[in-house]
Structure formats: structure tokens, C-alpha cells
């Protein structure tokens, strides 16, 4: 039987912090996963500086912050 390859999805849960990303890797190692997947991007390539936030984003983040600035904080 083939071994199952398990990937831990960290996504953007590093919150833009390389130190937190490393901690997420450590936790994944403890869980004995085979790989950890992160989402990385440059805000400039992902969203317009004039883009409006979605309603749910307005409710859960700083209302004065633009979508661009919100996404920019999640860059690694």
C-alpha cells in the first residue's frame, strides 16, 4: 500500500511574520506531516491600491485600512 503524503496548509496564518511561519513549521513537524504549504505573494501583484474591501473584511479588520494595506501586512 502507498504511503499517504500529508500537507499542512498554513496559508497566510503566519500574519506576515517569518518567526510565526517557523513556529507553524515546528508544530507541523510535531504533527508528523510531510510538508507545509504557505501562501506567499506581493500585494502589488495581487490587488489594486484602489480596491475596496469586501463587507466581511470591513467587519473583521481595521475599517480605515485599505484592502491593499491589509494584504501588504500578510507578505512574507
LUMMIGU-762469 format. One line per field, with one value per residue (C-alpha): residue number from 0; residue in one letter; chain; x, y, z. Coordinates in pm, 1 decimal. Example, Ala and Ser with C-alpha at 12.3 -4.5 7.8 and 13.67 -1.06 7.14 Angstrom:
# residues 2
nr: 0  1
rest: A  S
kette: A  A
c1: 1230.0  1367.0
c2: -450.0  -106.0
c3: 780.0  714.0
//
This chain:
# residues 76
nr: 0  1  2  3  4  5  6  7  8  9  10  11  12  13  14  15  16  17  18  19  20  21  22  23  24  25  26  27  28  29  30  31  32  33  34  35  36  37  38  39  40  41  42  43  44  45  46  47  48  49  50  51  52  53  54  55  56  57  58  59  60  61  62  63  64  65  66  67  68  69  70  71  72  73  74  75
rest: X  X  X  X  X  X  X  X  X  X  X  X  X  X  X  X  X  X  X  X  X  X  X  X  X  X  X  X  X  X  X  X  X  X  X  X  X  X  X  X  X  X  X  X  X  X  X  X  X  X  X  X  X  X  X  X  X  X  X  X  X  X  X  X  X  X  X  X  X  X  X  X  X  X  X  X
kette: A  A  A  A  A  A  A  A  A  A  A  A  A  A  A  A  A  A  A  A  A  A  A  A  A  A  A  A  A  A  A  A  A  A  A  A  A  A  A  A  A  A  A  A  A  A  A  A  A  A  A  A  A  A  A  A  A  A  A  A  A  A  A  A  A  A  A  A  A  A  A  A  A  A  A  A
c1: 0.0  126.3  202.8  -28.8  153.3  13.0  40.3  -30.0  -198.9  -56.9  -186.1  -141.3  -169.6  188.8  37.1  343.0  585.3  872.6  910.6  547.1  589.8  881.1  668.3  395.6  655.2  766.3  406.7  363.7  681.7  542.6  224.7  444.0  320.1  524.6  510.9  382.5  217.8  223.9  64.6  318.1  266.2  342.2  44.5  134.2  77.9  -242.4  -465.2  -511.6  -424.8  -777.0  -960.1  -1241.6  -1265.8  -1543.2  -1812.0  -1679.6  -1331.0  -1469.2  -1636.4  -1328.7  -1040.2  -949.2  -1217.2  -973.7  -718.0  -732.9  -752.1  -404.5  -261.2  -442.0  -291.6  50.9  76.4  47.3  356.9  649.1
c2: 0.0  350.1  593.4  892.8  1227.0  1476.6  1851.9  2103.3  2413.4  2714.8  2963.0  3321.1  3225.7  3348.8  3701.2  3831.5  3710.0  3481.2  3386.2  3276.6  3087.3  2897.1  2814.7  2681.6  2458.0  2332.0  2245.5  2067.1  1866.4  1761.6  1650.3  1439.1  1592.8  1553.2  1914.5  2259.2  2486.1  2863.9  3134.3  3396.2  3691.7  4056.6  4283.4  4488.8  4179.3  4073.1  4372.8  4727.1  5007.6  5138.7  4809.8  4822.1  4569.4  4311.8  4360.0  4073.3  4227.7  4559.7  4383.1  4185.4  4427.3  4791.1  4984.6  5268.7  5033.8  4975.8  4627.3  4681.5  4764.9  4468.9  4231.5  4400.0  4304.1  3935.8  3932.6  3719.1
c3: 0.0  -82.9  197.4  218.4  175.3  426.5  365.4  642.6  496.4  679.6  421.4  544.3  911.4  952.5  952.9  768.0  1036.5  937.8  1305.5  1325.3  996.9  1151.7  1457.5  1229.5  1065.8  1408.4  1500.3  1167.5  1230.6  1569.7  1391.5  1159.4  834.9  518.8  400.7  494.3  236.0  276.6  64.9  -38.0  -266.6  -328.1  -263.9  -572.2  -788.8  -615.4  -551.5  -677.2  -437.8  -505.2  -438.6  -187.1  93.5  90.5  354.5  568.1  557.3  676.0  968.6  1076.9  1011.9  1065.2  877.2  798.0  640.6  263.6  116.4  -26.5  317.8  473.6  213.8  233.3  602.7  506.4  282.4  393.7
//
